[in-house]
Amino acid sequence: MRHWTLDDIDWQAFDRSKTDEDTVRIIKAASLVEFNGNDYARYLERVFAGDTQFIKVAWDWAEEEVQHGEALRRWAELADPGWSFEDSFKRFTEGFSLPLDAEASVRGSRCGELIARCVVEVGTSSYYSALRDSTDEPVLKQICRNIASDEFRHYKLFYDHMKRYRDAEKPWLVQRMKVAVGRLIEGEDDELAYAYFAANDIEGPYDRKACIAAYGSRAFPHYERGHVKLATGMVMKAVGMKPQSRFGQWSSNLAWRMFDRRRRQMQAEAPSF
């Protein structure tokens, strides 16, 4: 069930003078990833075969993800009327695909799959919160506020189901941490990199490292320390650790230092596209 619709957005408030090319480029990429939500639901439907309760949640989640893509697409088209979402999405799905024929989770267990989903929602909720707080363009701010709210709620949905499977499967803390760290590392995999490549009509062969740097150098500057701190706490909670502990505070500080170093590295390595 959607908590808002495209009609709730005040599209007439769009202010082109408050847009910038870098933000438009990353919003185009994000629109492709979000719009691809149905493929993720198909994957989850296979992984959680027989769990009708969760499968319904997965498809409801996908419906909202697709709407996120539609909202971001419409904003990007206002900012760049010459951009073709259809062409970019076709290019994206031809070059990137999910393991839709998987019979079991690529994370090794259903609990692991849901921990990974929690980590993804941590990433998206913090990302759209950072964009919401940094942009002055009123329509994008409204869209990002709505999406961030959805993503925080999605985190709770996956977290609640994860606890159910954690109680049944009883994975060790080290196993849960391994899944979370692995999914964090995958934040620099082909999905976002190829989405950036496809959305911005980059010429020549696809170069993942260059596209990740191009994307990150434009996206990471929107983050403040508070966004990273909140994200760190949510990841810790997902694996069963206490964010408010001394270790949690140490982890938050370390995460910020690592994030800031990676941001500076991406800015130094970023190509012109």
N, C-alpha and C positions, 0 to 999 in steps of 0.2 A: 504494500500500500504506500503510495507516494505521499510525502508530507508537504510537498509543494509542486507546482507545475510551472511550465514556461510562461503561462499567463500571469503568474504572480510577480514576474520580473518587470521592472519599470524600464522597458527598452527605450522609451522616449527620452530617458535621462542620459543616454549615451553621450559622452563628451570626447570626441576624437583628439582634442588638444591635450588630453590627459593620458593618452596612450603612448607607448614607445615600441620600437621595433623588436627589442629583445623580449619583452613580455608577450607580444603577439606571437612570436615564434614558439615560445614554450607552451602557450595556450593552445596553439594549433596541435602540437604534439600530444598534449594532455587530452584533447578532445578525441583523438583516435583511440588512445588506450581505454578511456572511459567508455566509449561507444562500443567497444569490443566485449562488454560485460557478458553477453549471452554465451560466448564461447567458454568463459570461465564457469558459468552455471552448468553447461553441458559436461564439462570436466568433473565438477563437483557431484553432479547427478550420478555419474558412473562410480566415482570413488565412494560415495555414501549410498550405494544401491541398497534398498530395503529400509532406509531410515527416512520414511515419508515426512516426518516432522522437520528434519533438517533440509530435505530437498525443497520443500515449500519455501523455507527461509532463504535458500540459495537463489531461487528464481525471483522472489520478491526483491532481494538484494540486487540482482542483475537488472531488474527493471529500473531501479533507481540509478544504477551506474550508467545505463544507457541514457537516461535523462540528463545526467551530468554531461555526458558527451554531447548531447543535443544543445544544451545551454552554452557550453564552451564553444561549440561550433558556431552558433548564431552570433556570439560576441566576436569571434575571430572574423566572421564574414562582415560584420559591421566595421571592424577595424581595417580589414583588407578585402574590399568587395571583389577583387579579382581572383581571390583564392578559391579553388575547387575542392571542397571537402570530399566529394565522391571520388575524384581522381586520387587524392591523397590516401583515403581509406582503402581503396583498391590496391594501391601500391604497398601499403602497410601490411594488409592481410596476405598478399602474395609473397611477402618477404619474411613474415613472422607468423608462427602458428603455435598453438598450445597442444599438449599431448592428449588430444581428444579421444584416442583409442585406449587410454590407460584403464586398466582394470582395478588398480589400487593406487593409493597416494604415492606420488614421487617423494614424499617426506618419510615414507616407511611405515606410517600408521595414520589412523584417522585423527588421533590427538595431535600428532605432528603436523598434519595438514591444517588443522584449525589454529595451531600456534602460528604457523606461517601466514594464515589469513589475518590473524590479529596484527602481525608485524606489518603486513601490507596496509591495513587500515590505519596503523600508527603513522606510516609514511604519508598516506594521502591526507589524513586529518591535519597533520602538522604542516604539510605543504600548502593546503588551501587556507589554513589559518595564517600562515606567513604571507601569502599573497593578499589575503583580505586586509591584513594589518599594514601592508606596505603600499598598496595601490591607492591612487587618488581618483581613479576612474570609477564613478558611482555604480555603473551597471556591473562591472567586474567585481567590485567590492560586494555587491548584493549576491551575485552568483557564488562567489567563493565562501561567503558567510553561510549560504544554504548548503553548499556541498560539504563544507567542514562539519556542519552540524550532523548531516547524514553520516559522514564517515566516523564520527565519534560514536554514533548510535550503532553503526555496523560493527565497530570494534566490540561493543558490549554484546551484540548478538552472537558473534563468533566466539567471544570469550565464554559466554554462558554455555554454549554447546561444547566448547573445548573442555570445560570442567566436567561435563558429563562423561566424555570419553577418557579424560585423565583418571577419573575415579574407576572406570572400568578397566583401562589398559595399564594403569599404574607405571608410567615411564619414569625412569630416574631423572633427577634434576639435571644431571649432565646431558642426558639425551634431549631434554627440552631446550636447554641452552644451546646445544649444537644446532638444533633446527632453527632457532631464532637468529643466531649469528649467521648461519648459512643463508637465510632469507635476506638478512640485511646486506650481505655481500652481493647477493643477486640484484640488488638495487642498481648495479652497474652492468646488468646483463643486456641482452639484445632488445628487450621490449621497448624501453624508453629511448634507447639509442636509435633503434630503427624507426620508431615513431617520429623522432625528430628529423631523421633523414627523409622519411616519406612525406611528412607534413610540409617541409620547407623546400621541396623540389631541388634537393642538392644534387648536383651533377657529378658524374664519375662513379667509380665503384664505392660500395658501402665500406666505411672504415669505422668500426665500433668505437675504438679508443678516441678518435677525433670527434665522433658524434656525441659520446658521453661528455667529453670536455666542453663541447659547444653548448650542450644542454645545461650541464651543471654550472658553467660559468655565468649563465643567465638566470638559473633558478635559485642557486644557493645564496646569492646576495640578499634575497628577500628574508632570509631567516634571521631571527634574533636569538639570543641565548635562551630566552624563556621557551621558545618553540622546541628547541633541542632538549631542554630539561624535561618538559612535559612528555615528549616522545620517549625519552630514556625511561622515565618512570612507567609508562604504559607497557613498554617491552618487558621490563622487569616483572611487572604484575602478571603478564601473560605467561611467563615461565614459572611463576610461583615464588618470586622473591619480593622483598619489601622495599619499595622505593624510598620510604622515609627513614630507612636505616642509615648508619654511618657508611656502610658499603654502597648504599644507593646514592648518597651524596657524592661519594668519591667517583662512582660510575658516571654520574651526571657531569661532573667536572671534566672527566676524561673524555666523555663523548663530545663535549663542546670543543675541547682542544683538538681532537681528531677531526671533527667536522670542519673547524676553521682552517686547519692545515690543508685538508682536502679541497676546500673552497679556493684557497689561494693557489693551490697546485693546478686546479682546473682553469682558473683565470689565466695562469701563466702559459698553459698548454693549449688554450682554446684557439681553434682556427677561426678564420674570418666569417665562415658561413653560419 
